Amino acid sequence: MIEVRKIVVTVEEVRHDGGPPLSRPLLKGAVACVVKNPFAGRHEPDIVPMMEALKPLGLDCATRLIQALGNEPGRIEAYGKGSLVGAAGELEHGALWHVPGGYAMRELLGRALAIVPSMTKVGPMGASLDVPIHHKDAAYVRSHFDGITVAVADAPRADEILFSIAMTTGGRPHARVGGLAQDGIAQWDGLR
């Protein structure tokens, strides 16, 4: 059921964002995986079996991204996921990535308590997808509210879906707008 056309891995190395140089560059990356949409052009009432079939792909993508970010899962502080459905598909087809994308990252990162933020939309080839990112252990850690833009020039074709995951090794460079800080996580409930 899962036919992959291409996988694209991107990593940004952020040294500063207008302020002083960071003591250690922030790594921010994403994987875009372009797959054939078996439901394109028709309404299929039962799409859940594809969610199960995508689980190995989710683990593969998460493994690739962790490796691209230095192969140190303990350094990963934040994550997110998203889907861009080609024009012949439905928004709901992008939702098939919730479990395979989110739980794959949680499994490989260990204690990852916060819900994985997500974005899904339908769009043309070359459209951009802004994947939301927040702290993996506490969704309210304000310094880690971020995102990464994912785009593949020839995807998704009308009968494809672009599934994406994102991770970072830290929060925004020079974060200073207050709120819960990473060292203030106390409840370990995924929120605070």
Backbone bond lengths (Angstrom), bond angles and torsions (degrees), N, CA, C in turn:
res aa  C-N    CA-C-N  psi(-1)  N-CA   C-N-CA  omega(-1)  CA-C   N-CA-C  phi
1 M - - - 1.459 - - 1.528 111.62 -
2 I 1.330 118.22 -29.55 1.462 120.87 -176.30 1.530 109.66 -99.66
3 E 1.331 115.27 112.47 1.460 121.74 179.03 1.519 108.34 -116.26
4 V 1.330 116.30 106.67 1.469 122.58 -177.59 1.527 109.48 -88.08
5 R 1.328 116.64 128.77 1.466 120.75 174.86 1.522 111.45 -92.72
6 K 1.321 116.99 -41.54 1.463 118.81 178.67 1.514 110.64 -160.05
7 I 1.332 114.60 156.20 1.466 122.58 174.56 1.520 106.83 -127.84
8 V 1.322 116.09 130.03 1.459 122.17 -179.89 1.531 108.22 -121.32
9 V 1.334 116.39 127.37 1.461 121.74 178.33 1.529 107.61 -115.20
10 T 1.324 116.23 128.52 1.464 120.19 177.26 1.521 109.34 -126.96
11 V 1.331 115.50 143.49 1.462 121.41 177.83 1.523 108.32 -135.32
12 E 1.326 115.09 130.62 1.459 121.68 172.76 1.522 107.96 -102.30
13 E 1.326 116.84 138.19 1.462 122.00 172.85 1.523 106.25 -111.57
14 V 1.318 115.97 105.98 1.463 121.33 -175.69 1.522 108.80 -96.62
15 R 1.332 116.64 118.47 1.461 121.80 -178.25 1.524 112.25 -96.18
16 H 1.323 117.63 -28.41 1.464 123.45 172.06 1.517 107.68 -167.28
17 D 1.302 116.75 169.21 1.461 121.58 178.57 1.524 108.79 -132.45
18 G 1.317 115.24 48.43 1.455 120.81 179.89 1.514 113.70 98.79
19 G 1.319 116.74 -16.06 1.459 121.13 177.74 1.514 109.70 -101.12
20 P 1.322 117.27 -160.43 1.461 120.30 -179.54 1.533 110.95 -66.43
21 P 1.337 116.93 155.45 1.464 120.02 177.66 1.533 110.64 -58.00
22 L 1.316 115.95 141.60 1.464 121.20 177.27 1.525 109.17 -72.04
23 S 1.313 117.66 149.04 1.462 120.44 178.36 1.528 110.96 -65.63
24 R 1.306 116.94 -29.31 1.467 122.76 175.98 1.530 106.35 -142.06
25 P 1.334 118.83 124.90 1.460 119.70 -177.81 1.526 112.10 -55.53
26 L 1.311 115.60 143.30 1.460 123.42 174.83 1.520 108.06 -81.05
27 L 1.308 116.77 131.87 1.457 121.27 174.41 1.517 108.65 -105.01
28 K 1.305 114.86 132.37 1.465 121.62 -176.77 1.523 106.28 -136.81
29 G 1.325 117.18 121.24 1.450 118.73 -174.57 1.507 113.94 -140.27
30 A 1.325 114.16 165.93 1.458 121.00 178.68 1.520 109.58 -148.04
31 V 1.310 114.82 151.96 1.458 122.74 170.99 1.518 106.74 -116.75
32 A 1.332 115.74 133.14 1.461 121.98 171.99 1.516 106.84 -115.57
33 C 1.309 116.04 125.13 1.456 121.44 -179.37 1.528 107.38 -120.19
34 V 1.319 116.56 120.52 1.457 122.04 -175.81 1.529 108.79 -101.31
35 V 1.327 115.58 118.79 1.468 120.77 -177.83 1.528 110.86 -125.34
36 K 1.300 115.15 154.63 1.465 121.38 175.67 1.525 108.42 -68.98
37 N 1.315 116.32 137.15 1.465 121.74 177.65 1.527 108.16 -94.19
38 P 1.328 117.89 105.36 1.469 119.67 -177.51 1.529 113.26 -68.74
39 F 1.320 117.13 -10.24 1.463 121.05 -178.64 1.527 112.53 -104.29
40 A 1.322 117.75 3.93 1.467 121.41 -177.10 1.526 110.52 -58.66
41 G 1.315 115.31 135.97 1.456 120.98 175.41 1.512 116.15 81.44
42 R 1.326 116.75 2.81 1.479 119.16 179.68 1.524 109.26 -152.47
43 H 1.302 115.24 157.73 1.462 120.09 176.00 1.519 108.35 -94.95
44 E 1.326 115.73 121.60 1.463 122.05 177.30 1.516 107.68 -111.39
45 P 1.342 118.18 117.36 1.471 119.53 -178.10 1.532 114.21 -62.62
46 D 1.325 118.24 -35.48 1.466 120.58 -175.70 1.525 109.83 -113.77
47 I 1.324 116.36 96.43 1.465 120.86 179.56 1.532 112.76 -103.51
48 V 1.320 117.29 -3.90 1.471 122.00 -174.99 1.532 113.79 -58.64
49 P 1.352 120.50 -35.27 1.472 117.99 178.92 1.533 113.15 -57.15
50 M 1.332 117.99 -29.06 1.462 119.18 178.68 1.526 110.93 -68.18
51 M 1.334 117.54 -32.32 1.459 120.25 178.28 1.530 109.64 -60.55
52 E 1.286 117.22 -43.60 1.469 121.32 177.56 1.527 110.64 -64.51
53 A 1.319 116.58 -41.82 1.466 121.12 -178.68 1.528 112.17 -66.50
54 L 1.331 117.72 -24.27 1.469 121.70 -179.69 1.534 113.48 -80.08
55 K 1.324 118.15 -12.43 1.469 120.41 -175.39 1.528 113.70 -56.35
56 P 1.345 120.61 -45.04 1.468 118.46 177.35 1.533 112.48 -62.61
57 L 1.322 117.38 -34.39 1.458 120.35 177.51 1.529 110.58 -66.68
58 G 1.318 116.78 -38.82 1.460 120.32 176.31 1.519 111.45 -59.34
59 L 1.322 117.13 -45.04 1.465 121.27 178.21 1.525 111.26 -64.94
60 D 1.321 117.33 -39.64 1.458 120.78 178.20 1.524 110.42 -62.83
61 C 1.325 116.53 -46.65 1.470 120.13 -179.86 1.524 111.56 -63.44
62 A 1.322 117.63 -43.57 1.464 120.94 179.59 1.526 111.09 -64.24
63 T 1.316 117.01 -40.33 1.465 121.45 177.79 1.519 110.56 -62.92
64 R 1.323 117.15 -45.71 1.461 121.44 179.09 1.535 111.28 -59.82
65 L 1.336 115.72 -42.54 1.458 118.71 -177.17 1.523 111.70 -69.74
66 I 1.304 117.36 -41.54 1.469 120.23 176.63 1.531 109.68 -59.49
67 Q 1.324 117.28 -43.17 1.465 120.60 178.15 1.524 111.02 -62.28
68 A 1.333 116.95 -43.33 1.463 120.87 -178.95 1.527 112.46 -65.54
69 L 1.326 116.30 -26.21 1.462 121.34 179.81 1.525 112.17 -92.09
70 G 1.316 117.40 18.11 1.459 121.08 175.38 1.504 115.31 107.96
71 N 1.323 117.52 -0.11 1.466 122.83 178.42 1.525 113.26 57.03
72 E 1.334 115.76 36.45 1.463 122.33 176.69 1.528 108.37 -125.01
73 P 1.334 118.92 84.72 1.463 120.66 -177.44 1.526 113.37 -53.29
74 G 1.331 117.86 -31.51 1.454 121.49 179.97 1.522 113.71 -66.20
75 R 1.322 118.11 -18.63 1.474 121.43 177.95 1.524 112.68 -82.95
76 I 1.325 117.41 -17.73 1.467 120.17 -177.04 1.526 108.73 -72.77
77 E 1.336 115.76 125.09 1.465 121.00 -178.34 1.527 113.96 -111.85
78 A 1.322 117.62 -20.44 1.463 119.22 -173.68 1.521 110.39 -146.12
79 Y 1.341 114.87 158.58 1.462 119.39 -177.95 1.520 112.21 -155.45
80 G 1.333 114.17 170.64 1.453 121.80 177.22 1.518 109.44 -171.52
81 K 1.316 116.01 172.52 1.463 120.38 -179.59 1.528 109.59 -150.88
82 G 1.328 115.84 164.38 1.452 119.71 178.56 1.509 111.61 -168.18
83 S 1.339 114.43 167.32 1.457 121.69 179.70 1.516 109.46 -140.92
84 L 1.312 115.53 141.76 1.459 122.94 174.57 1.524 106.44 -124.26
85 V 1.319 116.26 111.63 1.462 122.69 -175.47 1.523 109.11 -93.91
86 G 1.332 116.54 134.22 1.457 121.31 176.52 1.524 111.34 -64.58
87 A 1.334 116.13 162.62 1.461 122.88 -169.85 1.528 114.81 -60.77
88 A 1.314 119.31 -23.01 1.471 120.41 179.63 1.524 112.02 -88.70
89 G 1.327 117.16 3.28 1.459 121.00 -179.65 1.512 112.25 -106.56
90 E 1.312 115.06 -178.96 1.471 122.66 179.42 1.525 109.81 -112.17
91 L 1.313 115.78 154.33 1.455 121.48 175.88 1.525 110.97 -53.06
92 E 1.315 116.58 -38.54 1.472 121.08 -178.03 1.527 112.41 -62.58
93 H 1.324 117.57 -25.79 1.462 119.63 178.18 1.538 110.66 -64.80
94 G 1.305 117.56 -32.20 1.457 121.08 176.31 1.517 112.29 -67.90
95 A 1.331 116.28 -29.38 1.466 121.08 179.83 1.526 111.96 -67.41
96 L 1.317 117.41 -14.24 1.463 120.65 176.97 1.525 112.52 -61.20
97 W 1.330 117.90 -16.00 1.464 123.41 -177.06 1.523 112.82 -85.77
98 H 1.332 118.34 -11.04 1.469 119.92 -175.71 1.523 112.56 -54.17
99 V 1.289 118.36 -53.19 1.469 120.99 -178.13 1.530 111.60 -75.74
100 P 1.344 119.81 -52.32 1.470 118.64 -177.22 1.524 114.23 -61.73
101 G 1.316 118.12 -40.45 1.460 120.84 -179.46 1.513 112.70 -75.50
102 G 1.319 116.29 -46.80 1.460 120.77 -176.50 1.514 113.82 -70.50
103 Y 1.304 116.99 -49.73 1.455 119.27 -176.55 1.524 112.62 -71.08
104 A 1.331 117.86 -26.57 1.465 119.76 175.87 1.522 110.28 -63.38
105 M 1.340 116.67 -45.01 1.464 118.85 178.92 1.524 110.45 -64.70
106 R 1.320 116.83 -44.25 1.468 119.91 179.63 1.522 111.63 -59.01
107 E 1.328 115.99 -42.63 1.468 120.11 -178.63 1.528 111.47 -62.31
108 L 1.323 117.07 -42.32 1.457 120.48 -175.81 1.530 113.51 -81.89
109 L 1.333 116.63 -21.33 1.465 119.67 -178.27 1.525 113.32 -94.14
110 G 1.318 117.39 -4.43 1.463 118.74 179.85 1.512 110.81 77.17
111 R 1.329 116.88 -127.67 1.466 119.85 -177.77 1.531 109.03 -67.83
112 A 1.312 114.94 95.69 1.467 122.43 176.35 1.520 105.43 -129.89
113 L 1.321 116.36 92.32 1.462 122.13 -167.71 1.525 114.86 -90.52
114 A 1.317 117.35 -25.82 1.465 120.43 -174.31 1.521 110.80 -79.51
115 I 1.316 114.57 149.04 1.454 119.74 173.76 1.524 108.62 -58.45
116 V 1.312 117.32 146.48 1.459 121.44 179.81 1.535 107.24 -86.97
117 P 1.345 117.99 115.97 1.461 118.78 -179.54 1.524 110.45 -64.76
118 S 1.333 115.66 153.08 1.450 118.96 -171.89 1.521 112.33 -145.44
119 M 1.318 115.46 154.21 1.458 123.13 175.38 1.525 107.44 -139.77
120 T 1.325 117.17 133.48 1.456 121.95 176.82 1.510 108.61 -135.55
121 K 1.330 115.74 136.04 1.460 119.42 175.74 1.517 109.72 -152.80
122 V 1.331 115.56 164.94 1.458 123.11 174.58 1.523 106.42 -102.51
123 G 1.334 117.04 136.38 1.455 119.24 -178.48 1.508 113.15 -161.65
124 P 1.332 116.07 172.17 1.465 121.69 -179.44 1.522 112.66 -85.01
125 M 1.328 116.03 173.39 1.463 120.85 175.29 1.520 109.96 -55.92
126 G 1.324 115.50 137.07 1.450 120.68 177.62 1.506 115.09 82.34
127 A 1.321 117.23 -3.93 1.472 119.86 178.08 1.523 109.15 -62.73
128 S 1.313 115.37 152.03 1.464 119.04 177.68 1.519 110.02 -97.41
129 L 1.296 114.27 150.89 1.456 123.08 178.70 1.521 106.92 -123.82
130 D 1.317 117.14 119.12 1.462 120.78 176.52 1.521 108.15 -90.55
131 V 1.327 115.68 106.19 1.466 122.14 -177.44 1.522 107.78 -86.57
132 P 1.347 117.36 119.78 1.464 119.73 178.74 1.522 110.86 -73.02
133 I 1.321 115.22 149.44 1.467 121.44 -179.36 1.521 108.42 -133.84
134 H 1.333 116.96 138.16 1.458 120.72 166.82 1.520 110.08 -148.33
135 H 1.310 115.98 173.29 1.468 121.80 -174.14 1.522 110.49 -57.55
136 K 1.315 115.86 140.49 1.461 120.89 -175.88 1.528 113.96 -74.77
137 D 1.318 118.06 -20.80 1.461 119.75 -177.18 1.525 114.16 -105.89
138 A 1.318 117.37 -23.69 1.466 120.75 -177.50 1.531 108.98 -149.94
139 A 1.299 115.49 110.62 1.464 121.25 -174.69 1.527 113.42 -60.65
140 Y 1.325 118.00 -22.72 1.464 120.49 -177.05 1.529 114.68 -88.89
141 V 1.320 118.59 7.41 1.466 120.38 177.39 1.530 106.88 -74.37
142 R 1.320 115.15 100.35 1.463 122.66 -170.08 1.528 113.54 -63.39
143 S 1.315 117.67 -32.97 1.466 120.70 -178.14 1.531 112.83 -63.47
144 H 1.318 117.29 -17.83 1.459 121.95 -176.80 1.531 112.92 -103.07
145 F 1.348 118.42 5.16 1.466 120.61 174.25 1.524 106.60 -69.22
146 D 1.302 117.48 114.86 1.456 120.91 -172.78 1.525 108.64 -158.14
147 G 1.300 116.10 -166.92 1.456 122.48 177.59 1.508 109.73 -170.36
148 I 1.303 115.51 168.10 1.464 121.72 175.55 1.518 107.24 -141.59
149 T 1.319 115.92 139.68 1.456 120.97 179.79 1.516 109.28 -91.59
150 V 1.328 114.51 129.10 1.460 121.94 -179.92 1.524 107.48 -117.60
151 A 1.320 116.59 131.80 1.467 121.62 175.91 1.516 108.76 -152.18
152 V 1.313 115.93 141.14 1.459 123.02 175.02 1.523 105.68 -127.24
153 A 1.322 117.23 121.78 1.471 122.00 -169.99 1.521 113.91 -52.99
154 D 1.328 117.85 -38.16 1.471 119.52 -176.26 1.526 112.64 -108.83
155 A 1.306 116.97 29.82 1.468 119.94 -177.95 1.526 110.35 -149.89
156 P 1.315 116.92 152.92 1.459 125.50 -5.47 1.529 111.45 -83.89
157 R 1.313 116.16 140.46 1.456 120.11 169.26 1.514 106.76 -66.86
158 A 1.315 117.23 166.43 1.469 120.52 -174.55 1.519 112.86 -54.14
159 D 1.333 116.76 -32.07 1.472 120.58 -176.95 1.527 112.35 -104.38
160 E 1.341 116.48 30.92 1.461 121.10 -179.91 1.526 111.03 -129.87
161 I 1.321 113.77 167.80 1.465 122.39 171.51 1.528 107.15 -131.10
162 L 1.306 116.25 135.56 1.464 122.12 172.89 1.531 106.09 -101.54
163 F 1.327 116.21 113.76 1.460 121.86 176.30 1.526 107.83 -100.21
164 S 1.324 117.14 140.00 1.457 120.14 -177.31 1.521 111.38 -138.41
165 I 1.331 114.89 147.96 1.460 121.91 167.52 1.521 107.25 -128.95
166 A 1.326 116.38 156.28 1.461 121.72 -179.64 1.520 109.53 -140.26
167 M 1.334 115.38 149.15 1.464 121.59 176.72 1.520 108.88 -146.52
168 T 1.338 115.74 155.29 1.461 121.12 174.07 1.523 109.94 -137.19
169 T 1.319 114.58 159.86 1.471 120.19 177.69 1.521 111.70 -96.21
170 G 1.315 117.07 11.59 1.462 119.83 178.46 1.513 111.21 179.90
171 G 1.317 114.69 -177.10 1.456 121.09 177.99 1.520 111.26 -85.52
172 R 1.308 115.62 -169.50 1.463 119.74 178.11 1.525 109.60 -61.05
173 P 1.334 117.25 140.67 1.463 118.51 174.97 1.526 109.48 -61.34
174 H 1.296 117.34 136.67 1.460 122.53 175.55 1.530 113.24 63.95
175 A 1.327 118.55 29.58 1.477 121.32 178.34 1.524 108.97 -59.80
176 R 1.333 115.96 131.81 1.468 118.88 -177.19 1.526 112.54 -158.46
177 V 1.335 116.05 36.58 1.472 118.50 179.83 1.525 112.41 -108.74
178 G 1.316 116.68 17.31 1.462 120.33 173.97 1.518 113.12 81.21
179 G 1.322 114.67 -161.37 1.457 120.64 -177.44 1.518 111.38 86.01
180 L 1.317 115.63 -176.23 1.458 121.44 -179.89 1.527 110.06 -62.39
181 A 1.318 116.93 129.05 1.459 122.65 177.12 1.524 109.33 -97.85
182 Q 1.309 115.46 157.55 1.461 120.16 -179.44 1.527 111.79 -54.90
183 D 1.319 117.75 -41.79 1.475 119.84 -179.22 1.530 112.33 -74.96
184 G 1.337 117.38 -2.54 1.455 121.01 177.34 1.524 113.63 -99.76
185 I 1.332 117.25 2.11 1.469 119.76 178.05 1.522 107.44 -61.05
186 A 1.323 116.66 123.52 1.471 119.21 -174.82 1.520 113.22 -131.89
187 Q 1.334 117.70 -28.53 1.455 119.10 -173.47 1.520 113.95 -88.16
188 W 1.329 117.30 -21.91 1.470 122.37 -179.71 1.521 111.81 48.56
189 D 1.347 113.32 46.75 1.462 120.50 178.81 1.528 111.97 -115.46
190 G 1.338 116.50 9.12 1.461 120.61 -177.61 1.515 113.12 88.65
191 L 1.302 117.40 -10.35 1.461 121.67 -178.34 1.519 111.65 -113.06
192 R 1.370 116.84 -57.02 1.452 121.77 -173.89 1.518 110.51 -127.22
